[in-house]
């Protein structure tokens, strides 16, 4: 094997400016929340009411002038409250519902709705809540920190 000779250039006396980063308490708390969310457990709510962020499984039928309208129904539909999947006002009226509840959601379609026959019209959706699931994040602890990082303590 051939020997390679390397000559170093001038490196003594070179000034290096080390950048300074300040981390706020708020930034630390945000990262703690993200870490806890990584190990959150998805659990079924059997007696607790639905909240924003919960995943509901629902059946629904929409009624216009007392009659079901085409495209206004679904079975075993997965709906995350706060996702804005449905028209404005729909999801908000399911907050507080419990598994097994039947809820009448009264609202009107937006004036500029893509289906002209429904635009601005008042409707009632009859909704059956089959189940509610939620993510339960633990409090930040050394145990959680060990699960999401190489550190041993918070």
Secondary structure, 3 states (H helix, E strand, C coil): CCCCCCCCCCCCCCCCCCCCCCCCHHHHHHHHHHHHHHCCEEEEECCCCCCCCCEEEEEEEEEECCEEEEEEEEEEEEEECCCCCCCCCCHHHHCCCCCCCEEEEEEECCCCCCCCCCCCCEEEEEEEEEEEEEEECCCCCHHHHHHHCCCCCC
